[in-house]
Amino acid sequence: MFVTRTIITIAVAFATITVAHAQSYPTKVVRIVAPYVPGGLGDLLSRAIATGLTPLLGQQVIVENRPGASSIIAMQTVAKSPADGYTLVFASATSLAINVSTFKNLPYDPVKDFAPVSLCFTTPLYLVVHPSLPARSVKELIALAKARPGRLTFASGGNGTTNHLAGELFKSLARVDMRHIPYKSAGPAMIDVMAGHVDLMFGGAGLADAQTGKVRVLAVTSARRTAAAPELPTVQEAGLPGYEATLWFGILAPANTPVTIVNRLSQDINNVLSQPVMRQRFSTGDITPSTPDELADFIKREIPKWRKVITSAKIEPE
């Protein structure tokens, strides 16, 4: 009986300390680890959130760039950090849904090692083709690919990248055979599409180039039309039911971070994302705040979806 009472007393004391710590949060600088090089989209997005969070939290929020190894370095750093709300990560679809199937010995678990806070941004890819390609719609592209099995080519920023997998998902659902041409990054890939060396690409850019006639945009890859180009149909609308492939970003904390801290951060991040200046500044994508549970469910759906695509495409884990 004495032992039981002692254990209960310790547990209550620990819970009291945890609640008190959460209620006083934050008392020092909060760090957002960004697995991206300075100046890129992921870096700019995370810095905008950090700037907006600073006055809401009453403490400085800084961004620490930790690029490299397909975001593994940053993810592993945060997974091993104290679960106190002072170290967060601005993670992407690659970090949370793709790496788990493309690396044999991933040193972090995207589900078990993190506490989801909020989904932040969802950026659709654009299905762009060279103007010389005789396809002005998704249905026409599918028909052309079926008429020319193995002859159409699609570019990407490298094996296992989001635009590569977007193409593989298209091939699988449309039941067509197209040849993948990987590049070292998405920039050179798009340049070769514009030059006519490659037929098409599922890329993050293309709207500006379409206005000058360098490419033709057939559709967006998101489940819903994007505010950046509401006139463009989704791939689903244009003839391929069930298709969705987006580049998305969210904020997570280490696993076991107190729920009160996670909820506080989620609410404040959502307040930042709802500011008109955010929508004006990042008009090329969609701001998509969420609750912690919604982000957790989203990640759990994305992992098997991309694992199936990776397996079907016979992409060997590194």
C-alpha positions in Angstrom: 0.0 0.0 0.0 2.8 2.4 0.9 4.6 1.7 -2.4 1.4 2.3 -4.3 0.7 5.6 -2.6 4.3 6.7 -3.2 4.0 5.9 -6.9 0.7 7.9 -7.1 2.3 10.8 -5.2 5.2 10.9 -7.6 2.9 10.7 -10.7 0.8 13.5 -9.4 3.8 15.6 -8.6 5.2 15.0 -12.1 1.9 15.9 -13.7 1.7 19.1 -11.7 5.2 20.1 -12.8 4.4 19.3 -16.4 1.2 21.4 -16.3 3.0 24.3 -14.6 5.7 24.2 -17.2 3.2 24.2 -20.1 1.2 27.1 -18.6 4.3 29.2 -18.3 5.5 28.4 -21.9 7.4 30.0 -23.5 10.1 31.5 -21.3 12.9 31.6 -23.9 13.7 31.6 -27.6 11.8 29.1 -29.7 13.7 27.4 -32.6 12.2 26.2 -35.9 14.6 23.9 -37.7 14.2 24.2 -41.5 15.7 21.3 -43.6 16.3 23.7 -46.5 18.9 26.1 -47.8 18.4 29.8 -47.2 16.3 31.6 -49.8 14.3 28.6 -50.9 10.5 28.2 -50.6 10.7 26.1 -47.4 13.0 28.6 -45.8 10.9 31.6 -46.7 7.7 30.0 -45.5 9.2 29.0 -42.1 10.7 32.5 -41.6 7.3 34.1 -42.3 5.7 31.9 -39.6 8.6 32.6 -37.2 8.1 36.4 -37.7 4.4 36.1 -37.0 4.8 33.9 -34.0 7.2 36.1 -32.2 4.7 38.7 -30.9 2.0 36.0 -30.2 4.3 33.9 -28.1 6.0 36.9 -26.5 9.4 35.3 -27.2 11.7 35.4 -30.2 11.1 32.7 -32.7 14.2 31.9 -34.9 14.8 29.7 -37.9 17.8 27.4 -38.0 18.7 26.0 -41.4 19.8 22.4 -41.3 19.8 21.2 -45.0 21.2 18.0 -46.3 20.5 14.3 -46.8 17.0 14.7 -48.1 16.0 16.5 -44.9 17.2 13.6 -42.7 19.7 15.7 -40.7 17.1 18.2 -39.6 14.4 15.6 -38.8 16.8 13.5 -36.7 18.0 16.6 -34.8 14.4 17.6 -33.8 13.4 14.0 -33.1 16.2 13.8 -30.5 15.5 17.3 -29.0 13.8 17.8 -25.6 10.0 17.6 -25.8 9.5 21.0 -24.3 8.1 23.1 -27.2 11.3 25.0 -27.8 12.5 23.0 -30.8 10.2 22.5 -33.8 10.6 21.4 -37.4 9.2 22.8 -40.6 8.8 19.5 -42.4 7.6 18.6 -45.9 6.0 15.7 -47.7 9.4 14.4 -48.4 10.4 14.4 -44.8 7.1 12.9 -43.5 5.6 10.7 -46.2 8.3 9.8 -48.8 11.6 9.2 -47.0 10.2 6.3 -45.0 9.8 4.4 -48.3 13.0 5.6 -50.1 15.5 4.9 -47.3 16.2 1.5 -45.9 17.4 2.7 -42.5 15.7 6.0 -41.8 17.0 7.3 -38.5 13.6 8.7 -37.4 10.0 7.6 -37.5 7.7 10.2 -39.0 4.8 9.1 -36.9 6.3 7.9 -33.6 9.0 10.5 -33.2 7.0 13.6 -33.7 3.9 15.5 -32.3 2.1 17.1 -35.2 1.2 20.8 -34.6 -0.3 22.2 -37.8 -0.3 21.7 -41.5 0.7 25.1 -43.0 1.0 25.3 -46.8 -0.1 23.1 -49.7 1.5 23.9 -53.0 0.1 22.1 -56.1 2.3 21.0 -58.9 1.4 22.0 -62.5 1.1 19.5 -65.3 3.1 21.4 -68.0 3.8 20.2 -71.5 5.9 21.7 -74.3 3.7 23.6 -76.7 4.6 21.3 -79.6 3.0 18.3 -77.9 -0.4 17.7 -79.5 -2.3 17.5 -76.2 -4.4 20.4 -74.8 -6.1 18.5 -72.0 -5.4 15.7 -69.6 -7.6 13.4 -71.6 -5.8 14.2 -74.8 -2.4 13.6 -73.0 -3.6 10.2 -71.7 -4.8 9.2 -75.2 -1.5 10.4 -76.7 0.5 8.4 -74.2 -1.5 5.3 -74.9 -1.0 5.8 -78.6 2.8 6.2 -78.1 3.7 3.7 -75.3 7.1 4.4 -73.8 7.8 7.3 -76.1 6.6 10.3 -74.1 9.1 11.6 -71.6 8.6 13.4 -68.3 11.2 15.3 -66.4 11.8 15.6 -62.6 14.3 17.0 -60.1 15.6 13.5 -59.4 14.6 10.0 -58.5 12.2 9.9 -55.6 11.4 13.7 -55.7 7.8 14.9 -55.4 7.6 15.7 -59.2 9.0 12.3 -60.0 6.4 10.5 -57.9 3.6 12.8 -59.2 4.5 11.5 -62.7 4.6 7.9 -61.5 1.2 8.3 -59.8 -0.2 9.7 -63.1 1.3 6.7 -65.0 -0.3 4.2 -62.6 -3.8 5.7 -62.5 -3.9 6.4 -66.2 -2.3 3.1 -67.1 0.1 4.6 -69.5 3.8 4.1 -70.1 6.0 7.3 -70.1 9.8 7.5 -69.7 11.2 9.3 -66.7 14.1 11.7 -67.2 15.7 12.7 -63.8 17.7 15.8 -63.4 19.8 17.1 -60.5 17.1 19.6 -59.6 13.8 20.9 -60.8 15.2 24.0 -62.4 17.2 22.3 -65.2 14.3 19.9 -65.7 11.9 22.7 -66.4 14.4 24.4 -68.7 14.6 21.2 -70.8 10.8 21.0 -71.0 10.7 24.6 -72.3 13.4 23.8 -74.8 11.5 20.8 -76.0 14.0 18.2 -75.0 11.5 16.6 -72.7 7.7 16.4 -73.3 6.3 17.3 -70.0 6.7 17.7 -66.2 4.8 17.9 -63.0 6.5 21.0 -61.7 6.2 23.7 -59.0 6.6 26.4 -61.6 5.0 27.0 -65.0 2.4 29.7 -64.7 4.7 32.5 -65.7 6.3 30.5 -68.5 2.8 29.6 -69.8 2.0 33.3 -70.2 4.9 33.7 -72.5 4.1 30.6 -74.5 7.1 28.6 -73.4 5.0 25.8 -71.9 1.3 24.9 -71.8 -0.3 24.1 -68.4 -3.0 21.5 -68.6 -4.0 21.1 -64.9 -3.0 21.4 -61.3 -2.3 18.3 -59.2 -4.1 19.2 -56.1 -7.5 17.8 -55.1 -9.1 21.3 -55.4 -8.4 24.2 -57.7 -5.7 26.5 -56.4 -6.3 30.2 -55.6 -3.1 30.9 -57.5 -4.8 29.9 -60.8 -8.5 29.1 -60.3 -9.1 28.9 -64.0 -7.0 25.7 -64.2 -8.8 22.4 -63.6 -7.5 19.7 -61.3 -6.1 16.5 -62.9 -9.1 14.8 -61.3 -11.6 17.2 -63.0 -9.8 16.9 -66.3 -10.1 13.2 -66.6 -8.2 11.2 -64.0 -10.3 10.4 -60.9 -8.4 9.9 -57.6 -5.3 11.8 -58.7 -3.7 14.1 -56.1 -0.1 15.0 -55.6 1.0 18.1 -53.7 4.0 19.6 -52.1 3.0 20.4 -48.5 4.6 21.7 -45.3 3.7 21.4 -41.7 5.2 22.1 -38.2 5.9 19.4 -35.7 7.4 19.1 -32.3 9.3 16.1 -30.7 7.1 13.3 -29.6 5.7 13.6 -26.0 5.6 17.4 -26.1 2.8 18.4 -23.6 -0.6 18.6 -25.3 -1.2 22.1 -23.9 2.0 23.4 -25.6 1.1 21.7 -28.9 -2.4 23.2 -28.8 -1.1 26.6 -28.0 1.4 26.5 -30.9 -1.2 25.2 -33.3 -3.7 28.0 -32.4 -1.0 30.7 -32.7 0.3 29.3 -36.0 -3.2 29.2 -37.4 -3.6 32.9 -36.3 -0.4 33.7 -38.2 -1.5 31.9 -41.3 -4.9 33.6 -41.3 -3.3 37.1 -41.6 -4.0 38.7 -45.1 -0.3 39.5 -45.5 0.5 35.8 -45.6 -1.9 35.1 -48.4 -0.6 38.1 -50.3 3.0 37.1 -49.9 2.6 33.5 -50.8 0.0 33.7 -53.5 1.5 30.8 -55.6 0.3 28.2 -53.0 -2.6 27.6 -50.7 -2.5 28.3 -47.0 -4.0 25.3 -45.3 -3.9 25.4 -41.4 -5.1 22.4 -39.5 -5.4 21.0 -36.0 -2.8 18.6 -34.6 -5.1 15.6 -35.1 -5.9 16.6 -38.7 -2.2 16.8 -39.6 -1.5 13.4 -37.8 -4.3 11.8 -39.9 -3.0 13.4 -43.1 0.5 12.1 -42.6 -0.8 8.6 -41.9 -2.8 8.7 -45.2 0.1 10.0 -47.2 2.7 7.4 -46.2 0.9 4.3 -47.6 -0.2 6.3 -50.7 3.4 7.1 -51.7 4.7 3.7 -50.6 2.4 2.1 -53.1 3.6 4.5 -55.9 7.3 3.9 -55.0 6.8 0.2 -55.0 4.9 0.2 -58.3 7.7 2.4 -59.9 10.3 -0.1 -58.5 12.3 2.7 -56.9 14.9 1.0 -54.8 15.4 2.3 -51.2 18.9 3.9 -50.7 
